[in-house]
Amino acid sequence: MAGFEWGRQKASPALRVSTGLVVAGAIALAAGAVVPVSPDAGAGFLSWPLLVLLAVVPAGVVVAAVGSGRHGLAAGLIAGLAAFAPGRLVLDGQFLVNGAKTVRPELYLPDRLLDRSAVGAGFWLLVAGHLLTLAAGLVAARVARELNESAGSDPGQRRWRLVVPLLTVVAAVGLLMTPVLSDDPFLLARSAFEGPGVALVGYLLLAGALPIAAVLGLSAASDGVARGTLGGVAAAVFAVALPGLVAGLVVNGLQVSTGAYLALAPTVLVLILAPLTTPQEAKAEGADLAGEARVPSLTLWRSLTALLALLTAVAAAIGALAPQLGTATESPARWQLFAAAIVVVLPVPFVLVRRTAPAARGLLAVVWAGVVLAGTAVLSTAITASEATGLGGLGGAISYHLGLGAVFTAVALGLAGLTALSAVITGVVERDDVGTEGPRSPVLVPAAVAAVLAVGSFGMPVFTAPGYPTPGLWSDFDTPSWGLLTTLLVVLGVLALGVRSRPGAAAVAYVGGALLLALHVVELPLVGSTIDGARPGLGFWLGLGAAVAAAVAAVTAAAGAKSAE
């Protein structure tokens, strides 16, 4: 470690440990690119030189930054790289679960039809590399926190502070789309939401980490940490998306996808803008900054939450109105998704107004699940078609084509999850500013009634019709069932948390829960009206009762908030 002492200042022990871990992780990732990940299929092209560069160059920059005394830059780089480590670890875990369903031509491209495949030594090297990178990031986060504290608690108003998060959101959408287009009968290229569950979780973690890490970097008081975090995020995106773009260019039967361009082009801009975001436009001087230190961070988080919610609503509306397959197929649940888009977009303007921001943000932290509820039902049209048609023979091509509606519905699902993450983090920052002291809401009885009825409502069909299979939680578990389960968990969560919250926050949470229950119930008129012989099911009446109980809880909590003033 003596080489780390030739800069202006000796690196701290924690930073040296973090640097050693990230270097070890880079070596493991590089080795994993050379050694096959499976004995059943190899890389589709000579990819290991590119993969080695993508692994070792960021680590080399970290070593150079530490050696030159730019410790904030080094800590930020490591933290940015580590933000992607959990998602990349889970994404690579698909090789262990079922490698035949992976869309990773830079590591695995079969030349025959495989049901399953084993993993090789390269897989375990990749796992070790991700774990070492994650460990390095945990140590680097402590270093970055110390550097931020020494730089002051106010990062100032950074240039491009709203443009960079927008670019990362676009890149996150690209990561959720099909990584590469394929005419190869042995590589069924799908988007994150059409592929296997393990890969879906990995892509969601990657897409969620991208804007969150960028905003955290922009919120750092240390210029070096801010610049390094954005650089680390960009390097991680390149490592995930660039191999797919190259595969589309050089491998026969593969083409570059729109998702690859969407992921990489904004990331290049982020890398270019990273040095330009660090000069601070203004610094508060002299006055007591107590209570103001977090304002720039809070404003940034609220702006990001509003932007994500707006993009979610737009994508959901397009997904509802555009065809799901080809140019003509529409989903019966399209109007329910359109209604969910309206519910999400309504609070957006109020998030940007200081007085109404907490309530609007609280609503968005709940109603995003409505897009998941309706979106999974809409997306099931395309997924069912893909499962029914599959491959047109061993030498055939895919016999269906996704429509614009299916693509935008999948994008809306990913954006809805990002909206939830951003809204929750914004709530944490808000609570840091205003505190959590105060009376609790006396709404135990109506909240408990709503919870019991909600479980029954989401477990039972809202409507029944002759010959129409209704996906549920207890039987016929299908793609829409994931939306039902997600929304039920969100409703139960807000009902439980509301009991422990202050009356104002509880009222907002219960209003959001009532809106989700209402979206579930309106499946009868919006979806059932398109199906012959549809009649109200038990889930409709239970959901109606749960929505009323949640509304009563909201009114009771609001009355408690007014009396507490």
C-alpha positions as CSV (number, residue, x, y, z in Angstrom):
1,M,0.0,0.0,0.0
2,A,3.0,2.3,0.0
3,G,2.1,3.3,-3.5
4,F,-1.0,5.1,-2.1
5,E,1.2,7.6,-0.2
6,W,2.7,9.5,-3.1
7,G,-0.2,11.9,-3.5
8,R,-0.9,15.0,-1.6
9,Q,-2.4,13.1,1.3
10,K,-2.2,9.6,2.5
11,A,-5.3,7.4,1.9
12,S,-7.2,6.3,5.0
13,P,-7.1,2.6,6.0
14,A,-10.8,2.3,5.0
15,L,-10.2,3.7,1.5
16,R,-7.2,1.4,1.0
17,V,-9.2,-1.6,2.0
18,S,-12.0,-0.5,-0.3
19,T,-9.6,-0.1,-3.2
20,G,-8.1,-3.5,-2.6
21,L,-11.5,-5.0,-2.6
22,V,-12.6,-3.3,-5.8
23,V,-9.4,-4.3,-7.6
24,A,-9.8,-8.0,-6.4
25,G,-13.4,-7.8,-7.7
26,A,-12.3,-6.5,-11.1
27,I,-9.8,-9.3,-11.4
28,A,-12.5,-11.8,-10.6
29,L,-14.9,-10.3,-13.1
30,A,-12.1,-10.3,-15.8
31,A,-11.3,-13.9,-15.1
32,G,-15.0,-14.7,-15.3
33,A,-15.1,-13.2,-18.7
34,V,-12.3,-15.5,-19.9
35,V,-13.4,-18.7,-18.3
36,P,-16.7,-20.2,-19.6
37,V,-19.8,-19.6,-17.5
38,S,-21.3,-22.9,-18.7
39,P,-19.9,-26.1,-20.3
40,D,-23.0,-26.3,-22.5
41,A,-22.6,-23.0,-24.5
42,G,-19.9,-20.4,-25.0
43,A,-19.8,-16.8,-25.9
44,G,-21.3,-15.7,-29.2
45,F,-18.3,-13.7,-30.2
46,L,-14.8,-12.9,-29.0
47,S,-16.1,-10.9,-26.1
48,W,-13.5,-11.4,-23.4
49,P,-11.2,-8.4,-24.4
50,L,-14.2,-6.0,-24.1
51,L,-15.4,-7.5,-20.9
52,V,-11.9,-7.4,-19.3
53,L,-11.6,-3.7,-20.2
54,L,-15.0,-2.9,-18.8
55,A,-14.0,-4.7,-15.5
56,V,-10.4,-3.4,-15.0
57,V,-10.5,0.2,-16.4
58,P,-12.8,1.5,-13.6
59,A,-10.6,-0.2,-11.0
60,G,-7.5,1.2,-12.6
61,V,-9.0,4.7,-12.4
62,V,-9.7,4.1,-8.7
63,V,-6.1,3.2,-8.0
64,A,-4.9,6.2,-9.9
65,A,-7.3,8.5,-8.0
66,V,-6.2,7.1,-4.7
67,G,-2.5,7.4,-5.6
68,S,-2.9,11.1,-6.7
69,G,-4.7,12.0,-3.5
70,R,-8.2,12.4,-5.1
71,H,-9.8,10.4,-2.4
72,G,-13.4,11.7,-2.9
73,L,-13.2,10.7,-6.6
74,A,-12.0,7.2,-5.7
75,A,-14.7,6.7,-3.0
76,G,-17.4,7.9,-5.3
77,L,-16.3,5.7,-8.2
78,I,-16.3,2.6,-5.9
79,A,-19.7,3.5,-4.5
80,G,-21.2,4.1,-8.0
81,L,-19.9,0.7,-9.2
82,A,-21.1,-1.1,-6.1
83,A,-24.6,0.3,-6.5
84,F,-25.0,-2.0,-9.5
85,A,-23.4,-5.0,-7.8
86,P,-26.6,-6.5,-6.3
87,G,-28.5,-6.2,-9.6
88,R,-25.6,-7.7,-11.6
89,L,-25.3,-10.5,-9.1
90,V,-29.0,-11.5,-9.3
91,L,-28.9,-11.1,-13.1
92,D,-26.0,-13.5,-13.4
93,G,-27.9,-15.8,-11.0
94,Q,-30.1,-16.7,-13.9
95,F,-27.2,-18.9,-15.2
96,L,-27.6,-21.0,-12.0
97,V,-31.4,-21.2,-12.1
98,N,-31.7,-21.9,-15.9
99,G,-29.0,-20.6,-18.2
100,A,-30.9,-21.6,-21.3
101,K,-33.3,-18.6,-20.7
102,T,-30.5,-16.0,-20.4
103,V,-30.1,-13.2,-23.0
104,R,-26.3,-12.7,-22.5
105,P,-24.7,-13.5,-25.9
106,E,-21.4,-12.1,-24.7
107,L,-21.2,-15.0,-22.3
108,Y,-23.6,-17.6,-23.4
109,L,-25.0,-18.3,-26.9
110,P,-26.2,-21.9,-27.4
111,D,-25.9,-23.6,-30.8
112,R,-28.7,-26.1,-30.1
113,L,-32.0,-26.2,-28.3
114,L,-31.4,-26.5,-24.5
115,D,-33.9,-26.9,-21.7
116,R,-31.4,-26.3,-19.0
117,S,-27.6,-25.9,-18.7
118,A,-25.0,-26.3,-16.0
119,V,-22.7,-23.6,-14.7
120,G,-18.9,-23.5,-15.1
121,A,-16.1,-21.9,-13.1
122,G,-16.7,-18.6,-14.9
123,F,-20.0,-18.2,-13.2
124,W,-18.5,-18.5,-9.8
125,L,-15.8,-16.0,-10.7
126,L,-18.5,-13.5,-11.7
127,V,-20.3,-14.1,-8.4
128,A,-17.1,-13.5,-6.5
129,G,-16.4,-10.3,-8.4
130,H,-19.9,-8.9,-7.7
131,L,-19.6,-9.7,-4.0
132,L,-16.2,-8.2,-3.7
133,T,-17.4,-5.0,-5.5
134,L,-20.4,-4.8,-3.1
135,A,-18.1,-5.2,-0.1
136,A,-15.8,-2.4,-1.5
137,G,-18.8,-0.2,-1.9
138,L,-19.9,-0.6,1.7
139,V,-16.5,0.5,2.9
140,A,-16.3,3.3,0.4
141,A,-19.7,4.6,1.5
142,R,-18.3,5.3,4.9
143,V,-15.3,7.1,3.4
144,A,-17.6,9.2,1.2
145,R,-19.8,10.1,4.2
146,E,-16.7,11.3,6.1
147,L,-15.6,13.4,3.2
148,N,-19.1,14.9,2.8
149,E,-19.1,15.8,6.5
150,S,-15.7,17.5,6.2
151,A,-16.8,19.4,3.1
152,G,-19.9,20.7,4.8
153,S,-23.6,19.7,4.9
154,D,-24.8,21.9,2.0
155,P,-23.8,20.7,-1.5
156,G,-25.1,23.9,-3.0
157,Q,-27.2,24.1,-6.2
158,R,-25.3,22.0,-8.7
159,R,-25.6,22.6,-12.4
160,W,-27.5,20.0,-14.5
161,R,-29.0,18.7,-11.2
162,L,-32.3,17.9,-12.9
163,V,-31.0,16.9,-16.4
164,V,-28.7,14.2,-15.0
165,P,-31.5,12.3,-13.2
166,L,-33.7,12.6,-16.3
167,L,-30.9,11.0,-18.3
168,T,-30.5,8.2,-15.8
169,V,-34.3,7.5,-15.9
170,V,-34.1,7.1,-19.7
171,A,-31.1,4.8,-19.3
172,A,-33.0,2.8,-16.7
173,V,-35.9,2.3,-19.2
174,G,-33.4,1.1,-21.7
175,L,-32.0,-1.5,-19.3
176,L,-35.6,-2.9,-18.9
177,M,-36.1,-3.3,-22.6
178,T,-34.8,-6.1,-24.8
179,P,-31.0,-6.1,-24.7
180,V,-30.5,-7.4,-28.2
181,L,-32.8,-8.4,-31.1
182,S,-32.6,-12.0,-32.3
183,D,-33.5,-14.0,-35.3
184,D,-31.5,-16.9,-33.8
185,P,-33.9,-19.8,-33.1
186,F,-31.8,-20.8,-30.0
187,L,-31.8,-17.3,-28.4
188,L,-35.2,-16.0,-27.5
189,A,-34.5,-12.4,-26.8
190,R,-37.1,-10.8,-24.5
191,S,-37.5,-7.7,-22.4
192,A,-37.1,-7.9,-18.6
193,F,-40.8,-8.3,-18.1
194,E,-41.2,-11.1,-20.6
195,G,-38.2,-13.1,-19.4
196,P,-37.6,-15.3,-16.4
197,G,-38.3,-14.1,-12.8
198,V,-34.6,-14.1,-11.6
199,A,-33.5,-11.9,-14.5
200,L,-36.5,-9.6,-14.0
201,V,-35.4,-9.0,-10.4
202,G,-31.9,-8.3,-11.5
203,Y,-32.9,-5.8,-14.2
204,L,-35.3,-4.1,-11.7
205,L,-32.5,-3.7,-9.2
206,L,-30.2,-2.3,-11.9
207,A,-32.9,0.1,-13.2
208,G,-33.7,1.2,-9.6
209,A,-30.1,1.7,-8.6
210,L,-29.3,3.9,-11.6
211,P,-31.3,7.1,-10.8
212,I,-31.1,6.6,-7.1
213,A,-27.3,6.5,-7.2
214,A,-27.1,9.5,-9.5
215,V,-29.3,11.6,-7.2
216,L,-27.3,10.5,-4.1
217,G,-24.1,11.5,-6.0
218,L,-25.5,14.9,-6.9
219,S,-26.5,15.4,-3.3
220,A,-23.0,14.8,-2.0
221,A,-21.3,17.8,-0.4
222,S,-17.9,16.7,-1.7
223,D,-17.3,17.6,-5.4
224,G,-15.0,14.6,-5.7
225,V,-17.6,12.2,-4.4
226,A,-20.3,13.7,-6.6
227,R,-18.1,13.4,-9.7
228,G,-16.9,9.9,-8.8
229,T,-20.3,8.5,-8.1
230,L,-21.6,9.6,-11.5
231,G,-18.5,8.1,-13.2
232,G,-19.0,4.8,-11.3
233,V,-22.6,4.7,-12.3
234,A,-21.7,5.3,-16.0
235,A,-19.0,2.6,-15.9
236,A,-21.5,0.1,-14.4
237,V,-24.1,0.8,-17.1
238,F,-21.4,0.4,-19.8
239,A,-20.5,-3.0,-18.3
240,V,-24.2,-4.1,-18.5
241,A,-25.4,-2.7,-21.8
242,L,-22.3,-2.3,-24.1
243,P,-21.7,-6.0,-24.6
244,G,-25.3,-6.4,-25.9
245,L,-24.8,-3.6,-28.4
246,V,-21.5,-5.1,-29.7
247,A,-23.2,-8.5,-30.0
248,G,-25.9,-7.0,-32.1
249,L,-23.3,-5.5,-34.4
250,V,-21.0,-8.5,-34.9
251,V,-23.0,-11.7,-34.3
252,N,-25.0,-13.2,-37.2
253,G,-28.7,-13.4,-36.4
254,L,-28.5,-10.6,-33.8
255,Q,-29.3,-6.9,-34.2
256,V,-28.8,-3.9,-32.0
257,S,-32.0,-3.1,-29.9
258,T,-33.6,0.2,-29.1
259,G,-33.0,-0.7,-25.4
260,A,-29.2,-0.7,-25.9
261,Y,-29.2,2.7,-27.5
262,L,-31.5,4.1,-24.8
263,A,-29.3,2.7,-22.0
264,L,-26.0,3.9,-23.5
265,A,-26.6,7.2,-25.2
266,P,-27.9,9.0,-22.0
267,T,-25.1,7.4,-20.0
268,V,-22.5,8.9,-22.3
269,L,-24.1,12.3,-21.7
270,V,-24.0,11.7,-17.9
271,L,-20.3,10.9,-18.2
272,I,-19.8,14.1,-20.2
273,L,-21.8,16.2,-17.7
274,A,-20.2,14.7,-14.6
275,P,-17.4,17.3,-14.4
276,L,-19.9,20.1,-15.1
277,T,-22.2,19.2,-12.2
278,T,-19.6,19.8,-9.5
279,P,-19.0,23.5,-9.7
280,Q,-21.4,25.0,-7.2
281,E,-23.5,28.0,-8.3
282,A,-24.0,29.5,-4.8
283,K,-23.0,28.8,-1.3
284,A,-24.8,30.2,1.7
285,E,-22.5,32.2,3.9
286,G,-22.4,33.3,7.5
287,A,-26.0,32.5,8.6
288,D,-27.1,29.6,10.7
289,L,-28.0,26.8,8.2
290,A,-29.8,24.6,10.7
291,G,-32.9,23.2,9.1
292,E,-31.7,24.3,5.6
293,A,-28.9,21.9,4.9
294,R,-31.2,19.3,3.4
295,V,-33.3,21.7,1.3
296,P,-31.4,21.2,-2.0
297,S,-31.4,17.4,-1.5
298,L,-35.2,17.4,-0.7
299,T,-36.0,19.6,-3.7
300,L,-34.0,17.3,-5.9
301,W,-35.8,14.2,-4.6
302,R,-39.2,15.7,-5.0
303,S,-38.4,16.8,-8.5
304,L,-37.2,13.3,-9.4
305,T,-40.3,11.7,-7.8
306,A,-42.5,14.0,-9.9
307,L,-40.6,13.3,-13.1
308,L,-40.8,9.6,-12.6
309,A,-44.5,9.7,-11.8
310,L,-45.1,11.8,-14.9
311,L,-43.1,9.4,-17.1
312,T,-45.0,6.4,-15.5
313,A,-48.3,7.9,-16.3
314,V,-47.4,8.8,-19.9
315,A,-46.0,5.3,-20.5
316,A,-49.0,3.7,-19.0
317,A,-51.4,5.8,-21.1
318,I,-49.6,4.8,-24.3
319,G,-49.5,1.2,-23.2
320,A,-53.2,1.3,-22.6
321,L,-54.2,2.8,-25.9
322,A,-51.6,1.3,-28.3
323,P,-52.0,-2.3,-29.6
324,Q,-50.4,-5.1,-27.6
325,L,-49.5,-7.4,-30.6
326,G,-48.8,-6.3,-34.1
327,T,-51.1,-3.4,-35.0
328,A,-54.5,-4.5,-33.9
329,T,-54.6,-6.6,-30.7
330,E,-56.0,-4.7,-27.6
331,S,-56.2,-5.9,-24.0
332,P,-59.5,-6.0,-22.2
333,A,-57.8,-4.3,-19.2
334,R,-56.6,-1.3,-21.2
335,W,-59.1,1.2,-19.7
336,Q,-58.2,0.1,-16.2
337,L,-54.5,0.9,-17.0
338,F,-55.6,4.2,-18.4
339,A,-57.5,5.0,-15.2
340,A,-54.4,4.0,-13.2
341,A,-52.3,6.4,-15.3
342,I,-54.7,9.3,-14.4
343,V,-54.5,8.5,-10.7
344,V,-50.7,8.6,-10.8
345,V,-50.5,11.8,-12.8
346,L,-52.9,13.9,-10.7
347,P,-50.6,14.4,-7.7
348,V,-47.6,15.3,-9.8
349,P,-48.1,19.1,-9.9
350,F,-48.6,19.2,-6.2
351,V,-45.3,17.5,-5.5
352,L,-43.5,20.6,-6.8
353,V,-45.5,22.9,-4.4
354,R,-43.8,23.1,-1.0
355,R,-47.1,23.3,1.0
356,T,-48.7,20.3,-0.7
357,A,-45.6,18.3,-1.5
358,P,-45.7,16.0,1.5
359,A,-49.3,14.9,0.9
360,A,-48.8,14.5,-2.9
361,R,-45.6,12.6,-2.4
362,G,-47.3,10.3,0.1
363,L,-50.0,9.5,-2.4
364,L,-47.5,8.6,-5.1
365,A,-45.8,6.3,-2.6
366,V,-49.0,4.3,-2.7
367,V,-50.9,4.7,-6.0
368,W,-47.9,3.6,-8.2
369,A,-49.1,0.1,-7.4
370,G,-52.2,0.7,-9.5
371,V,-50.1,0.7,-12.6
372,V,-48.7,-2.6,-11.6
373,L,-52.2,-4.0,-10.9
374,A,-53.6,-3.0,-14.3
375,G,-50.3,-3.2,-16.2
376,T,-49.7,-6.9,-15.5
377,A,-53.2,-7.6,-16.7
378,V,-52.6,-5.7,-19.9
379,L,-49.2,-7.3,-20.4
380,S,-50.6,-10.8,-20.0
381,T,-52.1,-10.5,-23.5
382,A,-48.6,-10.3,-25.1
383,I,-47.1,-12.8,-22.7
384,T,-49.9,-15.4,-23.3
385,A,-49.4,-15.0,-27.1
386,S,-45.6,-15.5,-26.8
387,E,-46.1,-18.6,-24.7
388,A,-48.7,-20.0,-27.1
389,T,-46.7,-19.4,-30.3
390,G,-43.1,-19.8,-29.0
391,L,-40.7,-20.9,-31.7
392,G,-42.0,-21.8,-35.2
393,G,-40.1,-25.1,-35.3
394,L,-36.5,-25.7,-34.7
395,G,-35.4,-23.6,-37.6
396,G,-38.3,-21.1,-37.4
397,A,-38.5,-17.6,-36.2
398,I,-40.6,-16.0,-33.5
399,S,-44.2,-16.0,-34.9
400,Y,-45.5,-12.9,-33.0
401,H,-44.5,-9.3,-32.8
402,L,-44.9,-7.1,-29.8
403,G,-46.9,-4.0,-30.3
404,L,-46.2,-0.6,-29.0
405,G,-48.7,-1.1,-26.2
406,A,-46.8,-4.1,-24.8
407,V,-43.5,-2.2,-24.9
408,F,-44.8,0.9,-23.1
409,T,-46.7,-1.2,-20.6
410,A,-43.5,-3.0,-19.7
411,V,-41.7,0.4,-19.4
412,A,-44.5,1.7,-17.2
413,L,-44.1,-1.2,-14.8
414,G,-40.4,-0.5,-14.4
415,L,-41.0,3.3,-14.0
416,A,-43.7,2.6,-11.4
417,G,-41.2,0.7,-9.3
418,L,-38.7,3.6,-9.7
419,T,-41.5,6.1,-8.6
420,A,-42.1,4.0,-5.5
421,L,-38.4,4.0,-4.6
422,S,-38.0,7.7,-5.2
423,A,-41.2,8.6,-3.2
424,V,-40.1,6.5,-0.2
425,I,-36.6,8.0,-0.2
426,T,-38.1,11.5,-0.4
427,G,-40.3,10.6,2.5
428,V,-37.2,9.7,4.6
429,V,-35.6,13.0,3.7
430,E,-38.8,14.9,4.7
431,R,-39.0,13.1,8.0
432,D,-35.4,14.1,8.7
433,D,-36.4,17.7,8.2
434,V,-39.7,17.8,10.2
435,G,-39.1,15.0,12.7
436,T,-41.5,12.2,13.7
437,E,-42.8,13.4,17.0
438,G,-46.5,13.9,17.6
439,P,-49.7,12.0,18.4
440,R,-50.6,8.8,16.5
441,S,-53.8,8.3,14.5
442,P,-56.7,6.5,16.3
443,V,-57.9,4.4,13.3
444,L,-57.2,0.9,14.4
445,V,-60.7,-0.5,13.9
446,P,-61.5,0.8,10.4
447,A,-58.0,0.0,9.2
448,A,-58.3,-3.6,10.5
449,V,-61.7,-4.0,8.8
450,A,-60.2,-2.6,5.5
451,A,-57.3,-5.0,5.8
452,V,-59.5,-8.1,6.3
453,L,-61.8,-7.2,3.4
454,A,-58.9,-6.3,1.1
455,V,-57.4,-9.8,1.5
456,G,-60.7,-11.3,0.5
457,S,-61.2,-8.9,-2.4
458,F,-57.8,-9.5,-4.0
459,G,-58.1,-13.3,-3.4
460,M,-61.6,-13.5,-5.1
461,P,-62.6,-12.5,-8.7
462,V,-64.1,-9.1,-9.1
463,F,-66.3,-10.5,-11.9
464,T,-67.1,-13.9,-13.3
465,A,-68.1,-14.8,-16.9
466,P,-68.8,-18.1,-18.6
467,G,-65.7,-19.5,-20.1
468,Y,-63.5,-16.7,-18.9
469,P,-60.6,-17.8,-16.6
470,T,-60.0,-15.2,-13.9
471,P,-56.4,-15.2,-12.5
472,G,-56.3,-15.1,-8.7
473,L,-54.0,-15.5,-5.8
474,W,-55.2,-18.8,-4.5
475,S,-55.8,-20.5,-7.9
476,D,-55.0,-19.9,-11.6
477,F,-51.9,-17.9,-10.6
478,D,-50.8,-16.1,-13.7
479,T,-49.2,-12.9,-14.8
480,P,-52.0,-10.6,-13.5
481,S,-51.7,-12.4,-10.2
482,W,-48.4,-10.7,-9.6
483,G,-50.2,-7.4,-9.9
484,L,-52.9,-8.5,-7.5
485,L,-50.2,-9.7,-5.0
486,T,-48.2,-6.5,-5.3
487,T,-51.2,-4.2,-4.8
488,L,-52.5,-6.3,-1.9
489,L,-49.1,-6.0,-0.1
490,V,-49.0,-2.3,-0.7
491,V,-52.6,-1.8,0.7
492,L,-51.9,-4.0,3.8
493,G,-48.6,-2.1,4.3
494,V,-50.2,1.4,4.3
495,L,-53.0,0.2,6.5
496,A,-50.5,-1.1,9.0
497,L,-48.2,1.8,8.9
498,G,-51.0,4.3,9.1
499,V,-51.8,3.1,12.6
500,R,-48.3,4.1,13.7
501,S,-48.1,7.4,11.7
502,R,-49.1,10.9,12.6
503,P,-52.7,11.7,11.7
504,G,-51.9,13.8,8.6
505,A,-49.6,11.2,7.1
506,A,-52.0,8.4,8.0
507,A,-54.9,10.2,6.2
508,V,-52.8,10.5,3.0
509,A,-51.8,6.8,3.2
510,Y,-55.4,5.7,3.7
511,V,-56.6,7.8,0.8
512,G,-54.0,6.1,-1.4
513,G,-55.1,2.7,-0.1
514,A,-58.8,3.6,-0.9
515,L,-57.8,4.7,-4.4
516,L,-56.0,1.3,-5.0
517,L,-59.0,-0.6,-3.8
518,A,-61.2,1.5,-6.0
519,L,-59.0,0.8,-9.0
520,H,-59.4,-2.9,-8.2
521,V,-63.2,-2.6,-8.0
522,V,-63.6,-0.7,-11.2
523,E,-62.3,-3.8,-13.0
524,L,-66.0,-4.8,-13.2
525,P,-67.2,-1.8,-15.4
526,L,-64.0,-1.2,-17.2
527,V,-63.0,-4.8,-18.0
528,G,-66.1,-6.8,-17.4
529,S,-68.1,-4.6,-19.7
530,T,-66.0,-6.0,-22.7
531,I,-66.8,-9.6,-21.8
532,D,-70.1,-11.3,-22.5
533,G,-72.0,-12.5,-19.4
534,A,-69.8,-10.8,-16.8
535,R,-71.4,-10.6,-13.4
536,P,-70.1,-9.1,-10.1
537,G,-68.0,-11.6,-8.1
538,L,-67.4,-11.8,-4.4
539,G,-64.2,-9.8,-4.8
540,F,-66.2,-6.8,-6.0
541,W,-68.3,-6.6,-2.9
542,L,-65.4,-7.2,-0.6
543,G,-63.3,-4.6,-2.4
544,L,-66.1,-2.1,-2.2
545,G,-66.4,-2.6,1.5
546,A,-62.6,-2.4,1.9
547,A,-62.5,0.9,0.0
548,V,-65.3,2.4,2.2
549,A,-63.5,1.3,5.3
550,A,-60.2,2.8,4.1
551,A,-62.1,6.0,3.3
552,V,-63.5,6.1,6.8
553,A,-60.1,5.6,8.2
554,A,-58.8,8.5,6.1
555,V,-61.6,10.8,7.3
556,T,-61.0,9.8,10.9
557,A,-57.2,10.4,10.6
558,A,-57.8,13.8,8.9
559,A,-60.1,14.8,11.7
560,G,-57.4,13.8,14.2
561,A,-54.8,15.9,12.3
562,K,-57.1,18.9,12.4
563,S,-57.7,18.7,16.1
564,A,-54.0,18.3,16.8
565,E,-53.2,21.7,15.1
